Amino acid sequence: MMVMSMAKGKDIHVPSKSFMVSKDVINAVPVAALIVVLFAVLLKNFPTISLYLFITIFFFLRSSKILLTRDLLKTAMMMLSGVLIMAYSYDKAPVIDFPLPPPVDSAVLTNMFLTCVICFVVFIQGYFYSFTVKNPLRFLRYVFLYQWALIGIYFTVSYGFFFIGNSLLLGNMTVILLPYMYLLFDGKPKLRFVFSSLVLLYLLSILCRTAFIAASIFFLTYYLYPYLIVNKIRYKLFFLSFIILLFLSIFLYLIVGVYYLEEFSVKYFGGKTLGQGRNILWPELLVYIIEKPLFGYGINQDSGYLQATSLWLGDRGLDSHNIYFEMLLRGGILLLSFFLILFYRIWGSFYSISNSKMSRIAASGFIAFLFLAAGLPIGVIDNIVLNTLLWFYWGVASGNTWIKNHQI
């Protein structure tokens, strides 16, 4: 059994199946990700992927050492298989051609392939980063707390207390930044309760119901986590049960609707009804999905390219606001299955035998994300800044959990 010492930290038992690689990989991965971003136009073919892999492998051959665990290798190989699955369907013809292309927003990536390549790289970078410092994200937790507070103040002053126009963006941002901010309140139960209540009141005030429920799930999972890690089987079953319940809820909503949610939405979210939204969008979108259930229409497609037929929706596209439907549309059951397996593995990497604070918060944020992604576009499409922050935290927490589980 090998033993590796970390600066100012405890010794770590290194399993014999782990080995050491170049430390320069810490600097190489973000450089490779940047190249992918700058040459996004090349993603219509394989040269960009080849260039990315070449540069990554080149920096892996450096002499300095850093720990590369077998767990990370398995996750990285799984991510690579997902990239290949997505690349296979990339050049398929568009589902529909608009006379005018959709507006371009530099912060938004509807390209799921590009987003996933970047986010997978960021996850690995975060994993390596967790091995370089004793207390990861110590600085960023303050940065994002200040950012969240200042943005809330700005929109309140500019648009009034009930600023519904930006509720999706602000709700997304709040849930994604919540794990970073929650690190500040470890060991401070009273402040944590006050902050949690403030977050829920804030989301209620901006009328973002999906983010409100997601944050509630975050807090619930946070308090359940110590009971979940008593047994690893219980921990895994919690994830599987949540996914089954989530998909069953979506299915029931498609088939019969959920009237009590309608009443809840109207009463507490400023009259925002569900009747002219997803219960009309999703059935129309499901018709397309059923036509090509196994492999979808191609990873470079977008539900927004599909024209709605319902008079209630007017000229808008069938934007899914649901990454699971988006995966089915673009890559079929194959792509959805890949991501569910990947999410299951990432969830497993947050299993901490010592109830580590970062692992506990990461697991809570991960479950909240799974729900958020059923109602808002996040994680694998849309705002690339929020998506990279999401995957970076997962990577850092995954690596930090491994470290805590192997300390003596």
Buried (B, 14 or more C-beta within 10 A) or exposed (E): EEEBEBEEBEEBEBEEEBBEBBBBBBBBBEEBBEBBEEEBEBBEEEEBBEBBBEBBEEBBEBEEEBBBBEBBBEBBEBBEEBBEBBBBBBEBEEBEEEEEEEEEEEEBBBBBBBBBBBBBBBBBBBBBBBBEBEEBBEEBBBEBBEBBEEBBEEBBEEEEEEBBEBBBBBBBBBBBBBBBBBBBBBEEEEEBEEBBEEBBEBBBBBBBBBBBBBBBBBBEBBEBBEEBBEEEEEBBEBBEEBBEEBBEBBEEBBEEEBEEBBEBBBEEBBEBEBEEBBBBBBEBBBEBBEEBEEBBBBBBBBBBBBBBEEEEBEEEBBBBBBBBBBBBBBBBBBBBEBBBEBBEBBBBBBBBEEEBBBBBBBBBBBBBBBBBBBBBBBBBBBBBBBBBBBBBBBBBBBBBBBBBBBBE
